[in-house]
């Protein structure tokens, strides 16, 4: 017997499920979040739920679905009064369930973009946060220039009557606020990008400059773009997650499951005020860069490293790879010998302990995270997570053999079959383009590295090219496990 999740059901839920301990009718949305997905719901929305428990009722969230496919999400949240269940799991399998109540409104941008602009332009909106994926900003990783390629942004830049892209919505609202002499909101990126605040600033101001140079200058002068580091492993919701929540008596069409670990390091830079994030576990700091580099180059890059090698070797789940001594040795070798030397000291963090903690987190079978999830849109992820390590190591004249093996494994993965000959269904928005360079690799070793949208000028580096060609040859001749063993 399950109870449909909505506001009326909260008092009757199983006591094992924690519920909002505040009056949601008194909560006002001070944050608008663009890109409501699993990670946002397990992370930022959870922290805001904690804030509301502390009694600060002015910082509820209005979520915004930005894709046509987000219509289903909007319908579910409407049916459930914005409520959903967060199931967090310890590495030993112990689970805790909490109904999150911080989403008090929701809009679907493709259905009514003007309603979104109006909400963003409302003076009550003081923070606009983003989880729009690493590729959502349209900033070239190699050049740092604004070079959007997604259809919605290009349509807005061409002069569509109503905005359809995240950047178009944000800039349209800032234009209204400027005309009304309203204090501008803060734009707070929560995406896995080095200097995500700087990237967001580049994207928003460059988009605005195509419309109005004075508006772009005003945004650059008055709008805050804090950088942040966000961390909580959160796979996509599956039928298994829905069933686990149903076993607790909750009929929830859109629950989310994550690991119990969570971290958010946030730069203290806001245009229109902020809640007391530091009271609910957020590390509010002057400089987020050391934490950001640590997470991107150790956690996120390790996901890339295990993803291609693990899939080629026939594995499916992150926990299986990270319980295999061979792959663990390789991952720790990458972390200690190639990634950590490129990092700055991180206040309050022992990096060796952090690496061991990562392996323990990755090894959690309870999360059931897939390798396939880690490698979606790798052409956006590789340049942000792994290539900065490659560049730093090459500049220092240091070895890059493990990084090169990861890049070679990505190339082999894009060929479309595992070592056992099973088909790989790669997902990447640049798949058509990049596969031409994979094909060229067969007759011209190193050609893969000349794909400029990913590698920029790295393709001309002889040290990287030699290491990559050697690694790819090893993978082709010996397979992923043997090639990994040679370096582990």
C-alpha beads as a LAMMPS data file, in Angstrom:
LAMMPS data file: protein, C-alpha beads

488 atoms
487 bonds

1 atom types
1 bond types

-500.0 500.0 xlo xhi
-500.0 500.0 ylo yhi
-500.0 500.0 zlo zhi

Masses

1 110.0

Atoms # bond

1 1 1 0.000 0.000 0.000
2 1 1 1.469 3.338 -1.039
3 1 1 0.345 6.911 -0.513
4 1 1 0.399 9.361 -3.420
5 1 1 2.900 12.089 -2.594
6 1 1 1.399 15.555 -2.335
7 1 1 0.953 18.208 0.350
8 1 1 -2.080 16.478 1.876
9 1 1 -0.193 13.207 2.343
10 1 1 2.726 14.506 4.417
11 1 1 1.140 13.832 7.808
12 1 1 0.286 10.254 6.894
13 1 1 3.616 9.046 5.493
14 1 1 5.652 6.275 7.089
15 1 1 7.698 7.722 9.999
16 1 1 10.835 6.387 8.308
17 1 1 10.351 9.167 5.745
18 1 1 11.273 12.643 7.028
19 1 1 8.987 15.435 5.832
20 1 1 9.316 19.230 5.656
21 1 1 9.085 20.670 9.148
22 1 1 8.048 24.114 7.971
23 1 1 4.929 25.742 6.552
24 1 1 5.413 25.649 2.797
25 1 1 2.545 28.097 2.334
26 1 1 4.746 30.735 3.955
27 1 1 7.747 30.088 1.691
28 1 1 8.473 32.671 -1.016
29 1 1 10.626 31.777 -4.029
30 1 1 13.779 33.896 -3.900
31 1 1 15.745 31.486 -6.138
32 1 1 14.909 30.504 -9.708
33 1 1 16.701 27.364 -10.849
34 1 1 17.126 26.608 -14.558
35 1 1 17.664 22.952 -15.394
36 1 1 15.870 20.875 -12.758
37 1 1 17.400 17.417 -12.913
38 1 1 18.488 14.674 -10.548
39 1 1 21.661 16.384 -9.363
40 1 1 19.970 19.688 -8.504
41 1 1 17.268 17.835 -6.593
42 1 1 19.775 15.834 -4.526
43 1 1 22.109 18.769 -3.921
44 1 1 21.166 22.456 -4.072
45 1 1 17.453 21.859 -3.430
46 1 1 18.388 19.728 -0.414
47 1 1 20.538 22.535 1.037
48 1 1 17.700 25.019 0.508
49 1 1 15.326 22.564 2.224
50 1 1 17.685 22.693 5.212
51 1 1 17.553 26.499 5.127
52 1 1 13.785 26.435 5.234
53 1 1 13.948 24.099 8.230
54 1 1 16.087 26.769 9.907
55 1 1 13.240 29.262 9.458
56 1 1 14.487 31.403 6.545
57 1 1 11.314 31.332 4.433
58 1 1 12.408 33.844 1.774
59 1 1 14.561 31.465 -0.246
60 1 1 12.265 28.879 -1.757
61 1 1 12.923 27.667 -5.294
62 1 1 10.978 28.170 -8.499
63 1 1 12.214 25.461 -10.832
64 1 1 12.303 25.945 -14.593
65 1 1 12.326 23.146 -17.132
66 1 1 14.306 24.366 -20.127
67 1 1 13.840 21.532 -22.645
68 1 1 10.672 20.382 -24.420
69 1 1 11.208 16.961 -22.801
70 1 1 10.948 18.597 -19.360
71 1 1 7.168 18.843 -19.816
72 1 1 6.737 15.483 -18.058
73 1 1 8.771 16.689 -15.098
74 1 1 6.612 19.810 -14.852
75 1 1 3.447 17.698 -14.856
76 1 1 4.761 15.388 -12.125
77 1 1 5.797 18.261 -9.887
78 1 1 2.405 19.880 -10.401
79 1 1 0.666 16.645 -9.357
80 1 1 2.943 16.327 -6.303
81 1 1 2.769 19.978 -5.188
82 1 1 6.483 20.336 -5.971
83 1 1 7.396 17.553 -3.532
84 1 1 9.684 14.601 -4.200
85 1 1 11.590 12.023 -2.188
86 1 1 15.373 12.106 -1.767
87 1 1 16.825 8.698 -0.904
88 1 1 20.446 8.885 0.281
89 1 1 22.535 5.748 0.639
90 1 1 25.692 5.104 2.665
91 1 1 28.463 2.940 1.157
92 1 1 27.321 0.115 3.458
93 1 1 23.824 0.294 1.989
94 1 1 21.980 2.076 4.812
95 1 1 19.390 4.441 3.371
96 1 1 17.567 7.524 4.603
97 1 1 14.513 9.051 2.943
98 1 1 13.375 12.669 3.094
99 1 1 10.645 14.520 1.269
100 1 1 12.158 17.747 -0.086
101 1 1 9.856 20.751 0.038
102 1 1 12.034 23.598 -1.232
103 1 1 10.461 23.670 -4.717
104 1 1 7.378 25.842 -4.267
105 1 1 6.782 26.765 -7.918
106 1 1 7.664 25.352 -11.332
107 1 1 7.571 26.690 -14.899
108 1 1 8.176 25.083 -18.286
109 1 1 10.081 27.510 -20.496
110 1 1 9.188 26.024 -23.918
111 1 1 5.491 26.234 -23.035
112 1 1 5.560 29.794 -21.690
113 1 1 8.885 31.613 -22.021
114 1 1 7.326 34.956 -21.079
115 1 1 6.257 33.557 -17.706
116 1 1 9.866 32.580 -17.058
117 1 1 11.168 36.020 -18.039
118 1 1 8.577 37.624 -15.771
119 1 1 9.611 35.424 -12.849
120 1 1 13.292 36.175 -13.429
121 1 1 12.574 39.892 -13.715
122 1 1 10.527 39.959 -10.493
123 1 1 12.503 41.837 -7.780
124 1 1 11.736 38.930 -5.419
125 1 1 14.097 36.767 -7.482
126 1 1 17.540 37.347 -6.026
127 1 1 19.484 34.297 -7.215
128 1 1 19.248 32.500 -10.569
129 1 1 21.038 29.168 -10.374
130 1 1 21.981 26.880 -13.240
131 1 1 22.585 23.197 -13.886
132 1 1 22.544 23.204 -17.673
133 1 1 25.412 20.690 -18.209
134 1 1 29.013 21.389 -19.114
135 1 1 28.070 22.170 -22.717
136 1 1 25.208 24.522 -21.943
137 1 1 27.250 27.725 -21.869
138 1 1 28.585 27.740 -25.421
139 1 1 32.099 28.757 -24.352
140 1 1 34.952 27.133 -26.284
141 1 1 37.219 25.285 -23.843
142 1 1 40.337 25.892 -25.893
143 1 1 39.859 29.611 -26.651
144 1 1 37.576 30.804 -23.853
145 1 1 35.426 32.534 -26.471
146 1 1 31.633 32.405 -26.739
147 1 1 30.918 30.006 -29.601
148 1 1 27.436 28.523 -29.055
149 1 1 26.249 25.634 -31.179
150 1 1 22.966 24.556 -29.592
151 1 1 19.872 25.331 -31.705
152 1 1 18.002 27.255 -28.983
153 1 1 20.828 29.727 -28.377
154 1 1 21.461 30.156 -32.093
155 1 1 17.765 30.828 -32.675
156 1 1 17.775 33.495 -29.962
157 1 1 20.893 35.088 -31.394
158 1 1 19.181 35.175 -34.792
159 1 1 16.417 37.285 -33.301
160 1 1 13.579 34.963 -32.257
161 1 1 10.639 36.915 -30.825
162 1 1 10.647 35.116 -27.458
163 1 1 13.734 33.547 -25.887
164 1 1 14.013 29.774 -25.995
165 1 1 17.502 29.272 -24.527
166 1 1 18.769 29.645 -20.970
167 1 1 21.046 32.508 -21.971
168 1 1 18.212 34.198 -23.853
169 1 1 15.892 33.952 -20.846
170 1 1 18.505 35.268 -18.416
171 1 1 19.538 38.190 -20.617
172 1 1 15.936 39.146 -21.411
173 1 1 15.153 39.318 -17.693
174 1 1 18.273 41.313 -16.909
175 1 1 17.294 43.749 -19.646
176 1 1 13.919 44.246 -17.932
177 1 1 15.544 44.706 -14.535
178 1 1 17.995 47.249 -15.911
179 1 1 15.186 49.275 -17.491
180 1 1 13.226 49.160 -14.216
181 1 1 16.324 50.059 -12.186
182 1 1 15.878 46.833 -10.210
183 1 1 18.889 45.338 -8.437
184 1 1 20.134 42.500 -10.680
185 1 1 19.985 38.926 -9.496
186 1 1 23.064 36.777 -8.961
187 1 1 23.792 34.138 -11.619
188 1 1 25.044 31.060 -9.735
189 1 1 26.384 28.195 -11.846
190 1 1 26.307 24.747 -10.240
191 1 1 27.804 22.914 -13.220
192 1 1 31.050 20.918 -13.276
193 1 1 33.233 23.475 -15.016
194 1 1 36.513 25.019 -13.909
195 1 1 35.725 28.621 -13.046
196 1 1 32.029 28.031 -13.650
197 1 1 31.224 31.555 -12.497
198 1 1 33.681 33.031 -14.992
199 1 1 32.297 30.810 -17.755
200 1 1 28.736 31.860 -16.937
201 1 1 29.801 35.511 -16.946
202 1 1 31.468 35.098 -20.353
203 1 1 28.405 33.416 -21.833
204 1 1 25.823 35.851 -20.460
205 1 1 27.740 39.033 -21.263
206 1 1 28.712 37.825 -24.750
207 1 1 25.108 36.910 -25.512
208 1 1 23.951 40.312 -24.254
209 1 1 26.550 42.108 -26.359
210 1 1 24.992 40.722 -29.530
211 1 1 21.845 42.631 -28.547
212 1 1 23.051 45.732 -26.718
213 1 1 26.621 46.677 -25.815
214 1 1 25.428 48.937 -22.994
215 1 1 23.413 46.081 -21.495
216 1 1 26.465 43.822 -21.652
217 1 1 28.551 46.464 -19.884
218 1 1 25.864 46.881 -17.213
219 1 1 25.772 43.129 -16.619
220 1 1 29.552 42.984 -16.410
221 1 1 29.573 45.781 -13.837
222 1 1 26.588 44.877 -11.665
223 1 1 25.799 41.151 -11.884
224 1 1 27.647 38.728 -9.603
225 1 1 28.706 35.330 -10.991
226 1 1 30.064 33.325 -8.037
227 1 1 32.033 30.190 -8.799
228 1 1 31.223 26.997 -6.955
229 1 1 32.309 23.408 -6.497
230 1 1 29.469 20.903 -6.213
231 1 1 29.776 17.229 -5.341
232 1 1 27.272 14.442 -4.800
233 1 1 27.148 11.317 -6.941
234 1 1 23.577 11.168 -8.245
235 1 1 22.617 8.660 -10.943
236 1 1 19.517 9.103 -13.059
237 1 1 16.276 7.919 -11.491
238 1 1 15.353 4.362 -12.476
239 1 1 12.404 2.063 -11.859
240 1 1 14.494 0.520 -9.075
241 1 1 14.608 3.877 -7.269
242 1 1 10.845 4.337 -7.645
243 1 1 10.353 0.842 -6.211
244 1 1 12.688 1.519 -3.269
245 1 1 10.667 4.600 -2.350
246 1 1 7.400 2.709 -2.849
247 1 1 8.659 0.126 -0.342
248 1 1 8.568 2.979 2.189
249 1 1 4.925 3.598 1.357
250 1 1 5.447 6.603 -0.943
251 1 1 3.959 6.752 -4.425
252 1 1 6.427 9.211 -5.957
253 1 1 6.742 9.424 -9.746
254 1 1 10.028 11.336 -9.631
255 1 1 12.181 10.425 -6.613
256 1 1 15.951 10.707 -6.687
257 1 1 18.673 8.567 -5.108
258 1 1 22.181 9.736 -4.297
259 1 1 25.127 8.877 -2.124
260 1 1 25.062 10.198 1.441
261 1 1 28.228 12.281 0.872
262 1 1 27.652 15.860 -0.191
263 1 1 29.832 18.955 -0.575
264 1 1 29.230 22.483 -1.830
265 1 1 31.949 25.117 -1.818
266 1 1 30.640 28.519 -2.856
267 1 1 32.326 31.843 -3.541
268 1 1 30.901 34.667 -1.415
269 1 1 29.957 37.011 -4.251
270 1 1 26.286 38.004 -4.626
271 1 1 24.497 40.975 -6.216
272 1 1 21.224 40.930 -4.276
273 1 1 21.977 39.176 -1.018
274 1 1 22.084 35.501 -0.161
275 1 1 20.776 33.135 2.503
276 1 1 23.004 31.939 5.335
277 1 1 24.269 28.961 3.349
278 1 1 27.093 28.408 5.813
279 1 1 24.563 27.415 8.510
280 1 1 23.422 24.355 6.543
281 1 1 26.765 22.850 5.555
282 1 1 27.875 24.936 2.578
283 1 1 31.512 26.067 2.652
284 1 1 31.327 29.765 1.786
285 1 1 34.822 30.937 0.816
286 1 1 36.669 33.811 -0.828
287 1 1 38.349 31.567 -3.420
288 1 1 36.776 28.339 -4.599
289 1 1 39.526 27.526 -7.131
290 1 1 41.566 25.000 -5.094
291 1 1 38.447 22.968 -4.216
292 1 1 37.154 23.213 -7.759
293 1 1 40.369 21.926 -9.347
294 1 1 40.584 19.120 -6.782
295 1 1 37.121 17.848 -7.597
296 1 1 37.290 18.251 -11.386
297 1 1 40.743 16.698 -11.800
298 1 1 40.364 13.914 -9.243
299 1 1 36.692 12.903 -9.073
300 1 1 35.345 13.931 -12.477
301 1 1 38.457 13.009 -14.457
302 1 1 38.570 9.638 -12.670
303 1 1 35.027 8.968 -13.828
304 1 1 36.260 9.521 -17.375
305 1 1 39.278 7.285 -16.770
306 1 1 37.248 4.383 -15.436
307 1 1 34.400 4.893 -17.911
308 1 1 36.065 4.076 -21.227
309 1 1 38.496 1.499 -19.898
310 1 1 35.770 -0.209 -17.889
311 1 1 33.282 -0.305 -20.764
312 1 1 35.912 -1.659 -23.170
313 1 1 36.706 -4.346 -20.603
314 1 1 33.045 -5.339 -20.467
315 1 1 31.995 -3.693 -17.195
316 1 1 28.713 -1.846 -16.617
317 1 1 28.777 -0.399 -13.102
318 1 1 31.128 2.035 -11.402
319 1 1 31.251 -0.050 -8.221
320 1 1 32.438 -3.157 -10.098
321 1 1 35.358 -1.283 -11.663
322 1 1 36.273 0.321 -8.351
323 1 1 36.334 -2.997 -6.520
324 1 1 38.772 -4.417 -9.056
325 1 1 42.351 -4.047 -7.721
326 1 1 43.704 -3.530 -11.257
327 1 1 41.533 -0.507 -11.994
328 1 1 41.904 0.840 -8.456
329 1 1 45.696 0.837 -8.851
330 1 1 45.364 2.653 -12.167
331 1 1 42.975 5.273 -10.790
332 1 1 45.126 5.946 -7.743
333 1 1 48.176 6.114 -9.995
334 1 1 46.468 8.726 -12.142
335 1 1 45.380 10.713 -9.090
336 1 1 48.703 10.689 -7.239
337 1 1 51.202 10.821 -10.097
338 1 1 49.487 12.924 -12.758
339 1 1 46.582 14.910 -11.262
340 1 1 47.668 15.926 -7.744
341 1 1 50.938 17.545 -8.897
342 1 1 48.827 19.989 -10.966
343 1 1 46.769 21.132 -7.947
344 1 1 47.177 23.945 -5.472
345 1 1 47.019 23.229 -1.722
346 1 1 43.382 22.822 -0.680
347 1 1 42.553 24.372 2.714
348 1 1 41.437 21.742 5.206
349 1 1 41.847 18.809 2.794
350 1 1 44.403 15.984 2.901
351 1 1 44.548 15.041 -0.784
352 1 1 45.745 11.491 -0.142
353 1 1 42.800 10.891 2.193
354 1 1 40.503 12.516 -0.362
355 1 1 41.658 10.040 -3.038
356 1 1 41.027 7.080 -0.735
357 1 1 37.606 8.510 0.061
358 1 1 36.826 8.751 -3.654
359 1 1 37.594 5.073 -4.182
360 1 1 35.347 4.195 -1.225
361 1 1 32.540 6.333 -2.671
362 1 1 32.965 4.893 -6.151
363 1 1 32.849 1.374 -4.685
364 1 1 29.363 1.773 -3.225
365 1 1 27.120 -0.844 -4.813
366 1 1 24.090 0.813 -3.232
367 1 1 24.312 3.759 -5.671
368 1 1 24.385 1.487 -8.735
369 1 1 25.914 4.217 -10.856
370 1 1 26.674 3.200 -14.426
371 1 1 29.841 3.784 -16.423
372 1 1 27.633 4.775 -19.340
373 1 1 26.282 7.778 -17.421
374 1 1 29.803 9.056 -16.839
375 1 1 30.722 9.196 -20.513
376 1 1 27.668 10.895 -22.040
377 1 1 28.755 13.984 -24.019
378 1 1 32.422 13.266 -23.395
379 1 1 33.394 15.929 -25.925
380 1 1 32.165 18.464 -23.355
381 1 1 33.569 16.659 -20.311
382 1 1 37.057 15.605 -21.434
383 1 1 38.193 19.213 -22.121
384 1 1 37.014 20.340 -18.675
385 1 1 38.125 17.416 -16.537
386 1 1 41.147 15.714 -18.109
387 1 1 42.762 18.021 -20.652
388 1 1 43.684 20.684 -18.049
389 1 1 45.781 17.987 -16.365
390 1 1 47.374 17.123 -19.711
391 1 1 48.218 20.774 -20.399
392 1 1 49.709 21.327 -16.958
393 1 1 51.779 18.148 -17.131
394 1 1 53.102 18.957 -20.613
395 1 1 53.990 22.496 -19.521
396 1 1 55.953 21.050 -16.608
397 1 1 57.670 18.453 -18.801
398 1 1 56.110 15.575 -16.848
399 1 1 54.767 12.208 -17.988
400 1 1 51.182 11.849 -19.204
401 1 1 51.000 8.116 -19.873
402 1 1 47.831 7.518 -17.835
403 1 1 46.052 10.539 -19.309
404 1 1 47.068 9.382 -22.768
405 1 1 45.610 5.937 -22.105
406 1 1 42.294 7.505 -21.112
407 1 1 42.201 9.545 -24.327
408 1 1 43.095 6.475 -26.366
409 1 1 40.376 4.479 -24.597
410 1 1 37.868 7.206 -25.466
411 1 1 38.905 6.913 -29.122
412 1 1 38.538 3.128 -29.001
413 1 1 35.161 3.474 -27.255
414 1 1 33.960 5.715 -30.095
415 1 1 34.781 2.945 -32.567
416 1 1 31.663 1.312 -31.172
417 1 1 32.637 -2.129 -29.833
418 1 1 34.052 -3.535 -26.604
419 1 1 37.103 -5.770 -26.471
420 1 1 34.693 -8.716 -26.626
421 1 1 33.031 -7.329 -29.754
422 1 1 29.813 -6.144 -28.109
423 1 1 28.196 -2.995 -29.510
424 1 1 28.668 0.287 -27.646
425 1 1 25.904 2.878 -28.017
426 1 1 27.885 6.088 -27.528
427 1 1 25.997 9.306 -26.701
428 1 1 27.593 12.603 -27.649
429 1 1 26.139 15.689 -29.296
430 1 1 29.230 15.858 -31.516
431 1 1 29.226 12.152 -32.312
432 1 1 28.833 12.564 -36.071
433 1 1 31.696 15.041 -36.324
434 1 1 34.118 13.297 -34.004
435 1 1 33.657 9.837 -35.524
436 1 1 35.195 11.158 -38.729
437 1 1 38.398 11.758 -36.750
438 1 1 38.135 8.322 -35.159
439 1 1 37.981 6.838 -38.653
440 1 1 40.955 8.945 -39.763
441 1 1 42.951 7.550 -36.845
442 1 1 43.058 4.153 -38.531
443 1 1 45.179 5.412 -41.433
444 1 1 46.809 8.423 -39.799
445 1 1 47.834 7.739 -36.177
446 1 1 47.207 10.768 -33.994
447 1 1 44.512 12.223 -36.273
448 1 1 41.939 11.930 -33.463
449 1 1 43.818 14.624 -31.524
450 1 1 43.352 17.130 -34.341
451 1 1 39.644 17.541 -33.551
452 1 1 39.934 21.185 -32.517
453 1 1 36.598 21.669 -30.681
454 1 1 37.942 19.264 -28.054
455 1 1 41.717 19.388 -28.220
456 1 1 42.454 22.898 -29.480
457 1 1 46.204 23.182 -30.094
458 1 1 47.061 20.023 -28.125
459 1 1 46.829 17.953 -31.291
460 1 1 50.123 19.401 -32.490
461 1 1 52.015 18.426 -29.320
462 1 1 54.454 15.668 -30.264
463 1 1 54.753 14.296 -26.702
464 1 1 51.005 13.858 -26.372
465 1 1 50.672 12.440 -29.873
466 1 1 53.391 9.821 -29.281
467 1 1 51.907 8.787 -25.933
468 1 1 48.400 8.613 -27.376
469 1 1 49.439 6.518 -30.391
470 1 1 51.357 4.101 -28.162
471 1 1 48.385 3.780 -25.794
472 1 1 45.926 3.210 -28.614
473 1 1 48.168 0.563 -30.131
474 1 1 48.313 -1.210 -26.763
475 1 1 44.521 -1.111 -26.436
476 1 1 44.004 -2.423 -29.965
477 1 1 46.498 -5.272 -29.622
478 1 1 46.102 -6.272 -25.971
479 1 1 42.729 -4.966 -24.770
480 1 1 41.787 -2.603 -21.982
481 1 1 42.716 -4.772 -19.021
482 1 1 46.232 -5.540 -20.317
483 1 1 46.838 -1.927 -21.351
484 1 1 45.727 -0.795 -17.910
485 1 1 47.868 -3.394 -16.184
486 1 1 50.940 -2.088 -18.014
487 1 1 50.520 1.255 -16.229
488 1 1 48.868 0.249 -12.932

Bonds

1 1 1 2
2 1 2 3
3 1 3 4
4 1 4 5
5 1 5 6
6 1 6 7
7 1 7 8
8 1 8 9
9 1 9 10
10 1 10 11
11 1 11 12
12 1 12 13
13 1 13 14
14 1 14 15
15 1 15 16
16 1 16 17
17 1 17 18
18 1 18 19
19 1 19 20
20 1 20 21
21 1 21 22
22 1 22 23
23 1 23 24
24 1 24 25
25 1 25 26
26 1 26 27
27 1 27 28
28 1 28 29
29 1 29 30
30 1 30 31
31 1 31 32
32 1 32 33
33 1 33 34
34 1 34 35
35 1 35 36
36 1 36 37
37 1 37 38
38 1 38 39
39 1 39 40
40 1 40 41
41 1 41 42
42 1 42 43
43 1 43 44
44 1 44 45
45 1 45 46
46 1 46 47
47 1 47 48
48 1 48 49
49 1 49 50
50 1 50 51
51 1 51 52
52 1 52 53
53 1 53 54
54 1 54 55
55 1 55 56
56 1 56 57
57 1 57 58
58 1 58 59
59 1 59 60
60 1 60 61
61 1 61 62
62 1 62 63
63 1 63 64
64 1 64 65
65 1 65 66
66 1 66 67
67 1 67 68
68 1 68 69
69 1 69 70
70 1 70 71
71 1 71 72
72 1 72 73
73 1 73 74
74 1 74 75
75 1 75 76
76 1 76 77
77 1 77 78
78 1 78 79
79 1 79 80
80 1 80 81
81 1 81 82
82 1 82 83
83 1 83 84
84 1 84 85
85 1 85 86
86 1 86 87
87 1 87 88
88 1 88 89
89 1 89 90
90 1 90 91
91 1 91 92
92 1 92 93
93 1 93 94
94 1 94 95
95 1 95 96
96 1 96 97
97 1 97 98
98 1 98 99
99 1 99 100
100 1 100 101
101 1 101 102
102 1 102 103
103 1 103 104
104 1 104 105
105 1 105 106
106 1 106 107
107 1 107 108
108 1 108 109
109 1 109 110
110 1 110 111
111 1 111 112
112 1 112 113
113 1 113 114
114 1 114 115
115 1 115 116
116 1 116 117
117 1 117 118
118 1 118 119
119 1 119 120
120 1 120 121
121 1 121 122
122 1 122 123
123 1 123 124
124 1 124 125
125 1 125 126
126 1 126 127
127 1 127 128
128 1 128 129
129 1 129 130
130 1 130 131
131 1 131 132
132 1 132 133
133 1 133 134
134 1 134 135
135 1 135 136
136 1 136 137
137 1 137 138
138 1 138 139
139 1 139 140
140 1 140 141
141 1 141 142
142 1 142 143
143 1 143 144
144 1 144 145
145 1 145 146
146 1 146 147
147 1 147 148
148 1 148 149
149 1 149 150
150 1 150 151
151 1 151 152
152 1 152 153
153 1 153 154
154 1 154 155
155 1 155 156
156 1 156 157
157 1 157 158
158 1 158 159
159 1 159 160
160 1 160 161
161 1 161 162
162 1 162 163
163 1 163 164
164 1 164 165
165 1 165 166
166 1 166 167
167 1 167 168
168 1 168 169
169 1 169 170
170 1 170 171
171 1 171 172
172 1 172 173
173 1 173 174
174 1 174 175
175 1 175 176
176 1 176 177
177 1 177 178
178 1 178 179
179 1 179 180
180 1 180 181
181 1 181 182
182 1 182 183
183 1 183 184
184 1 184 185
185 1 185 186
186 1 186 187
187 1 187 188
188 1 188 189
189 1 189 190
190 1 190 191
191 1 191 192
192 1 192 193
193 1 193 194
194 1 194 195
195 1 195 196
196 1 196 197
197 1 197 198
198 1 198 199
199 1 199 200
200 1 200 201
201 1 201 202
202 1 202 203
203 1 203 204
204 1 204 205
205 1 205 206
206 1 206 207
207 1 207 208
208 1 208 209
209 1 209 210
210 1 210 211
211 1 211 212
212 1 212 213
213 1 213 214
214 1 214 215
215 1 215 216
216 1 216 217
217 1 217 218
218 1 218 219
219 1 219 220
220 1 220 221
221 1 221 222
222 1 222 223
223 1 223 224
224 1 224 225
225 1 225 226
226 1 226 227
227 1 227 228
228 1 228 229
229 1 229 230
230 1 230 231
231 1 231 232
232 1 232 233
233 1 233 234
234 1 234 235
235 1 235 236
236 1 236 237
237 1 237 238
238 1 238 239
239 1 239 240
240 1 240 241
241 1 241 242
242 1 242 243
243 1 243 244
244 1 244 245
245 1 245 246
246 1 246 247
247 1 247 248
248 1 248 249
249 1 249 250
250 1 250 251
251 1 251 252
252 1 252 253
253 1 253 254
254 1 254 255
255 1 255 256
256 1 256 257
257 1 257 258
258 1 258 259
259 1 259 260
260 1 260 261
261 1 261 262
262 1 262 263
263 1 263 264
264 1 264 265
265 1 265 266
266 1 266 267
267 1 267 268
268 1 268 269
269 1 269 270
270 1 270 271
271 1 271 272
272 1 272 273
273 1 273 274
274 1 274 275
275 1 275 276
276 1 276 277
277 1 277 278
278 1 278 279
279 1 279 280
280 1 280 281
281 1 281 282
282 1 282 283
283 1 283 284
284 1 284 285
285 1 285 286
286 1 286 287
287 1 287 288
288 1 288 289
289 1 289 290
290 1 290 291
291 1 291 292
292 1 292 293
293 1 293 294
294 1 294 295
295 1 295 296
296 1 296 297
297 1 297 298
298 1 298 299
299 1 299 300
300 1 300 301
301 1 301 302
302 1 302 303
303 1 303 304
304 1 304 305
305 1 305 306
306 1 306 307
307 1 307 308
308 1 308 309
309 1 309 310
310 1 310 311
311 1 311 312
312 1 312 313
313 1 313 314
314 1 314 315
315 1 315 316
316 1 316 317
317 1 317 318
318 1 318 319
319 1 319 320
320 1 320 321
321 1 321 322
322 1 322 323
323 1 323 324
324 1 324 325
325 1 325 326
326 1 326 327
327 1 327 328
328 1 328 329
329 1 329 330
330 1 330 331
331 1 331 332
332 1 332 333
333 1 333 334
334 1 334 335
335 1 335 336
336 1 336 337
337 1 337 338
338 1 338 339
339 1 339 340
340 1 340 341
341 1 341 342
342 1 342 343
343 1 343 344
344 1 344 345
345 1 345 346
346 1 346 347
347 1 347 348
348 1 348 349
349 1 349 350
350 1 350 351
351 1 351 352
352 1 352 353
353 1 353 354
354 1 354 355
355 1 355 356
356 1 356 357
357 1 357 358
358 1 358 359
359 1 359 360
360 1 360 361
361 1 361 362
362 1 362 363
363 1 363 364
364 1 364 365
365 1 365 366
366 1 366 367
367 1 367 368
368 1 368 369
369 1 369 370
370 1 370 371
371 1 371 372
372 1 372 373
373 1 373 374
374 1 374 375
375 1 375 376
376 1 376 377
377 1 377 378
378 1 378 379
379 1 379 380
380 1 380 381
381 1 381 382
382 1 382 383
383 1 383 384
384 1 384 385
385 1 385 386
386 1 386 387
387 1 387 388
388 1 388 389
389 1 389 390
390 1 390 391
391 1 391 392
392 1 392 393
393 1 393 394
394 1 394 395
395 1 395 396
396 1 396 397
397 1 397 398
398 1 398 399
399 1 399 400
400 1 400 401
401 1 401 402
402 1 402 403
403 1 403 404
404 1 404 405
405 1 405 406
406 1 406 407
407 1 407 408
408 1 408 409
409 1 409 410
410 1 410 411
411 1 411 412
412 1 412 413
413 1 413 414
414 1 414 415
415 1 415 416
416 1 416 417
417 1 417 418
418 1 418 419
419 1 419 420
420 1 420 421
421 1 421 422
422 1 422 423
423 1 423 424
424 1 424 425
425 1 425 426
426 1 426 427
427 1 427 428
428 1 428 429
429 1 429 430
430 1 430 431
431 1 431 432
432 1 432 433
433 1 433 434
434 1 434 435
435 1 435 436
436 1 436 437
437 1 437 438
438 1 438 439
439 1 439 440
440 1 440 441
441 1 441 442
442 1 442 443
443 1 443 444
444 1 444 445
445 1 445 446
446 1 446 447
447 1 447 448
448 1 448 449
449 1 449 450
450 1 450 451
451 1 451 452
452 1 452 453
453 1 453 454
454 1 454 455
455 1 455 456
456 1 456 457
457 1 457 458
458 1 458 459
459 1 459 460
460 1 460 461
461 1 461 462
462 1 462 463
463 1 463 464
464 1 464 465
465 1 465 466
466 1 466 467
467 1 467 468
468 1 468 469
469 1 469 470
470 1 470 471
471 1 471 472
472 1 472 473
473 1 473 474
474 1 474 475
475 1 475 476
476 1 476 477
477 1 477 478
478 1 478 479
479 1 479 480
480 1 480 481
481 1 481 482
482 1 482 483
483 1 483 484
484 1 484 485
485 1 485 486
486 1 486 487
487 1 487 488
